[in-house]
Amino acid sequence: MIITLADIRGYQEKRKGIKTIGQFKELGRELRDKFALTDRQAINILNGNDKEILKILEAKQGEKIND
């Protein structure tokens, strides 16, 4: 499944309600598994690292074109 900007925004909204590191890890694993991301990519998305998010979107867009 290809991740979209709307997906990223949705997960960042979910992140706002997280209170524990366990919940953060659980959300990160969900994001990673759903969109075939690395752990680092999922963390960057949840932490709102804009530069890295753009890299992820570019890479995933390239995967879609090559499929």
C-alpha positions in Angstrom: 0.0 0.0 0.0 1.3 3.4 -0.9 1.3 6.0 1.9 -0.3 9.4 1.1 0.0 12.8 2.8 -3.5 12.2 4.3 -2.2 9.0 5.9 0.7 10.8 7.3 -1.4 13.5 8.7 -3.8 11.0 10.2 -1.0 9.1 12.0 0.4 12.4 13.3 -3.0 13.3 14.7 -3.1 9.8 16.4 0.3 10.6 17.9 -1.0 13.6 19.7 -3.1 11.4 21.9 -0.3 9.1 23.0 0.7 9.2 26.6 3.3 6.4 26.9 6.3 5.0 25.0 4.5 1.7 24.7 1.7 3.4 22.8 4.1 5.2 20.6 5.9 2.0 19.7 2.6 0.3 19.0 1.5 3.1 16.7 4.9 3.1 15.0 4.7 -0.7 14.3 1.2 -0.3 12.9 2.4 2.4 10.6 5.5 0.5 9.6 3.6 -2.7 8.8 0.7 -1.1 7.0 2.9 0.8 4.6 6.0 -1.4 4.4 8.2 1.3 6.0 11.4 0.9 8.1 11.3 1.6 11.8 13.2 4.9 11.2 10.7 6.0 8.6 7.8 5.4 10.8 9.5 7.3 13.7 10.2 10.2 11.4 6.6 10.4 10.3 5.3 10.3 13.9 7.8 12.9 15.0 6.9 15.2 12.1 10.4 15.3 10.5 9.3 17.1 7.3 12.6 16.6 5.4 12.5 12.9 6.0 8.8 12.7 5.2 9.4 14.2 1.8 12.1 11.6 1.2 9.7 8.8 2.1 7.0 10.1 -0.2 9.5 10.5 -3.0 10.8 6.9 -2.5 7.3 5.4 -2.3 6.2 7.3 -5.4 9.2 5.8 -7.2 8.2 2.3 -6.1 4.7 2.9 -7.5 6.0 4.0 -10.9 8.3 1.1 -11.1 5.6 -1.5 -10.3 
